[in-house]
């Protein structure tokens, strides 16, 4: 028998037992669906995280804060709760001493009610920002201007509105010079920011920015003495060099003894992405383990069904052997049947996995990421399962004695 004859014989046998063949492939279908969906979701999530953080935080800016992200070391995060606050004075000293930075800014924040005329917005982020925020974060303005160093030094009651907040309160184009009330305090609008977008579906444009000095004087109990510092390195300086200079200077400013560890954290956009990828990778490992169990169950089902098939077709095997079929012909026939059953399950799982990935992309902020790699993985897994679990039934069929097989009832 040549390869085409073996394949035709295998397909004929599968068609004769359609229901059994379909039920046999269900285990493989479930496993492949899980693997393909997982690859699509993890790939889409990683791409989404990278794009979001790069567009919102900026790839060339690093931040210094009192707390870590908590992804890498939970004990360090708990320990950081007892470290001294980062202050605006320390940020000012750092900005004066750094030689590798284009600009340094510092931030603090709280939340509250903002109102203008008859319109009121609840739970708005109130951001106390240094005037250098525009240089570091690249905050663009649709209307008006950002406040100056002089206004910050004079603790002026001026503010810049986020684009979503401005639309909530009225017409953004006509707001410059109007009065707005921020948690009961009166401010004058001097600018409306360009849209910043969102991160993980959370909008970033519902905010009001006021000079940091004004924030610290009006809201002294609202984290005004615990700031986050952001540094923009010079274009000719590497990120690592600027981070190291900031670290050494800040240790000196905060009087950290030589033998003790830093009492602050330096975070980059790439570091956040890597930390989050560790989380997604851990979830991926668990899901792949579950999918592997499903594939194992499917493979065992294929082996059992093929063993039943060998028993049912014992006389057929004896007839083929008596007519000149070799053992390797019988092995090839049963292996093709096993691989075909598994491959059918793999293709169904591939289609279901693609559908689940696309559906997740439509129902969540994470974009779908259907990749050729997932298709290759599905076909490869299903073929390997069929081949691995079809070897023993095929070997058993080939080892049957032709004479005894012809006598089988």
N, C-alpha and C positions, 0 to 999 in steps of 0.2 A: 504494500500500500504506500502510495506517495503522500506527501503532506496534504494536498488538497483532498484526497480521499479520506484521510484520517479526520480532517476538519469536518467534511460533510457527514461522516458517520457520527461524529460527536454531536453535531448540531441536530441530526435526526433523532438521536437518543434524548436530547434535551427537549425537543419539541414534543416528543411522545409523553413527556412527564412535565408539562408546563408548570402546573401548580407547585409541584415539589421543587422544581428548579427555582421558581420565584421565591418560595419560602426559604430555600437554602441560602439565597443571596441577600436576604434581609439583614443578617448580622453584619455583613461586609458593607452594605449600604449605610447602615447607621454609623459604623466606624468611620467610613470615608466622609460622610456628611459632617461629622464632628471635626475631623481634621481640616477639611477644606474651609469650613466656617471659621474655625479658629485661626487659620493662616490669614484669611481675609480680614478678620476683625483686628488681630494683632498688628498686621501690616498697616491697615487703615489708621489704627489708633496711634501707632508710632509716627506715621507721616503727619497726622493731625497735630500731635503734640509738638513736633519739631516746627511745623509751619506756624502754629499759634504762638509759641514762645519766641520764635525768631521775629515775627511781625509785631508782637506786643512789647516784649522786653528788650529786643535788640540784641543782635549776636555779638556786638562789640562792647557791651557794657557789663560790668560786674558789680554786684551789690554786697554790702557789708551790713550784717545785722547781728542782733544779740542771739537770735535763735537759729538753729539749723532746720532743715526741712523735715528731719525725723525719719527719713527713708533709710539712711545708712546705719544709724546708731541711736536707738531709742534712749539708752542711758545718757548719752551725751546731750540729747535734747532736754531731758529732765534736769540734768546738771546745769544747763544753761539758764534755767529759770532763776538761779541764784546768782548769776553774774551781774555786775553793775551795768546800768543802762548805758547805751550809746547816746551821747548828748550832742546838741547842736554845736556847742563850743569845741568838742573834739572834732566834729566834722569840719568846722572852720579852720582849725589848726592843721588838719590833714590837707585841706585844699591849698593852704599856704605853703606847706612843706613839700608836697609832691612835685617832682620834676617830670614824671612820665605821664601825667594826666592832662588832657585838654580841658576838662572841667569836672568839678565835683559838686554834687547836689545832695540834699538831705530832705527827708519827708517824715511826716507824722499824719495821723488821721483819726477821725471818729465818724459818727453818723448822726443824722438828725433831720428835722423838717425844714424845707426851704419853700418860701412863698413869695409871690409877686402879684400885686393887684388882687384879683379874686381867685387866683390859682395857687394850689398848694401841692407839694410833692413830699411823700413820706420816705423815710429810710434812705436818704441821699447821703452818699459818701462826702464828708467834708475833709478836704485834703489841705494840710499845711505844707506848702512847697516853697523851697528856696527859689530865688529868681533864676538860678542856673538850670532849673528843670528843663527849660526849653532847649538849652545846648546839649544836655546829657540825653534826655529822652526823646528829643526831636518833636515835642508837642507842637503841632501846627495850629494856626488860628484861622477860622473862617471869617470872623469879623473882629475888628478892634485890635487890641494888643495885649501882651503879657505885662505884668507889673515889673517895675524896675528895682534895682538895689536901693535906691533912695526911698521908694515907697515901702520896701520891706524894712529898712532901718527906721522909718518913721512910724511903723505899725499902722499903715494906712488901711482904711476900711474899703478896700477894693477887691474885686473877685473876677474870676474867669469861670464861665459855666460850661459844662459838658454838653455835647450836641443834643443828646436825648433829653436832658433836663431842660435845656433851652426850649425845645419843641413842646415840652409839657407845660411850661409856664407861659408860652405865647409865641410870637414871631421872632426868631433869632436875629433876623436882619435889623430889627428896630429896638433891640434891647440895650445897645450901648448907651451908657449914661443913666439908665434907669436904676431905681432903688430895688433891692431885693433883701428879704429878711432871712437870715441863716440862724436857726435856733434862737430866735428872738433878737438877734443883733442885726443892725442895719448896715448894708454894704452897697457900694455902687458897682454896677457891671461895667467892666472895661474891655471884655473880650468874650468870644464864644469859640471854643476849641473845635477843631476838625474831628470827625468821628475816629475813634480808636478801634472800634470793632468789639469783638467778644472773645472770651477764652472759656472753652468747655461749656459753651452756651450761656455764659454769664456776661451780660453787657457791661462794658467799661465806660460808658458815656453818661452815666447818671451820677455826676459829681459836681462839686463846686470847689474851685481852688482859690485859696487865700494866701497872702504872704505868711511865711512860716513864723516870723516874729509876732504878727497879729494873732495867729493861731495859738501860740504859746501864751500870750497875754490874756486872751479871752477864754481859752479852754486849758487852764494849767493842770487840771486833773485828768485830761483825756490823752494820755500818752505823749504829751508835749515834751517831756524830758526823756523820751525813749525813741530815738529816730532810726530810720533806715538810711544808709549812705549809699549813693550810686556814683560810680566813677567811669568816666569815658577816657580810655587811654589815647595817647597821641597816635596818629596814623603810622608813624615810623617806629613805634614801640610795640613789642609783642604783648599779648594779654598776660602771659605768665610773668614777664618782667614787671609790668605795672602792678600786678597783684602782689608780688613779693615786696615791692617797695611800699605799697599801702599797708601790708601786714607788719613789716618791721617798724614803720613809722607809728602805726596805731598801737603797737605794743609799747613803744617808748612813751607815747602820749598818755597811755592808760597805766604806765608804770608796772607792767607785767614782769615779774622776775625771770631771769634767764632760764631757769630750770623748769618753769611752769608752762603749761600749754596756753594757747591763745584763748582769751575769754570773749571771743567774737567769731563769727563765721563769714567766710567769703564765698559767695555763690555766683556761678555763671549760668547762663542759659543752657550751655552744653551739659553742665553738671546736673541741672534739674532734669534734663531730658534723660541722661544716663540713669539717674535714680529712679525715674518713673518707668524706664525700660526694664529695670530689674524687677519691678513689681509685675509688669505685664509678662515678662519672661517666666516668673514664678507661676503665674496663673496659666500660662501656656503649657508648662511642664505638667501641671496637674491635669489639665484637659487632655493633653496628649496621652497621659497614662490611662485615663478613662476610655479614650478612643481606642487605645491599644488593646484594652480588655475586650471591648466590643469586637474588634477585628479577630482576636483570639477565639472568642465564642463563635463568630462567623466561620472561622477556619475549621474549628472542630465540627461544626454543623456540616460543612462541605465534606469533610473526611468521612463522617458517619453516613451521609447520603450516598457517597461514592462506594462505600463498603456494601451498603444495601444493594446498590446497582450491580456490583460485582456478583453478589449472591444471586440476584434475579437473572442475570445474563450469563450464568455459568455455562449453559448449553451453547449459547451463541459464541462464547469464547472458545469452547471446545471445537465447534464447527469451523471457526476461523483458523484455529491452529491446525486442524486436520486438513484444511484446504491450502496450507502453506504459509500462513501468517507467522511471522517470527515474534519472539517475546518483545523485542523493542517496538514492533508495530502495535501490540496490545498496550504497552506502556504509554506510547505516544497518544493513542486514542483516549485513554482514560485521563491522562494529564491535560489534553486539550479540553476535555469536558470539564474538568475541575477548574482550569484557568478561565474557561468561558463563563461558567456560572459566577465565579468570583469577579470577573471583569464586568459582567452585566450589573452586578451589585455596585461595583466601583463607579461605573458611568452614571447610574442612577444617583449614587451618593454625590458625585461631582455636580450634577445638575441641581440637586436639592441644596448642596452647600453654596453654590453660586447664588441661588434664589434667596437663601437665608442671609447671605452677606449683603446683597443688594437691598433686601428688605430692611436690614439693620441700618444701612446707610440712609434710607428714606425716613426711618422713624427716630433716628438719633442724630446728634450733631456730627458724629464721626462719619467721614465719607467712606463709601464702599471701596474695597481694594481687591478686586478680582484679578489674580495674577496667573500667568502661564505656569509659574512654579507650582501653584496649587493643583492645576490640571495634571502636570507631570507626577506630582506626589500621589494623587488619587489613583491614576493608572498604574503607577509603579507599585503602590501598596497592595492594590487589589490583585494584580498579577502575581506578586510575590506570595500572597496568602494562598491563592489557588494552587500555585506551583508547590509550595511547601507542604500543604495539607493534602495534596493529591498524589504525592509520591508513594505513600504506603498503600493506598488502594490500588494504584496502578501496578505496583510491584507484586501485590498479592494476586491480582488478576493474571499477570504474566507468568507467575509461578504455578498456576493450575496445570495439572497433568491433562493432556488432551483426551485421553481415553476415559479417565474418571469424570471429566467435565461432560463428555457426551452421554455418560450414564446418569448424570444428575437429573433428578425429578424435582 
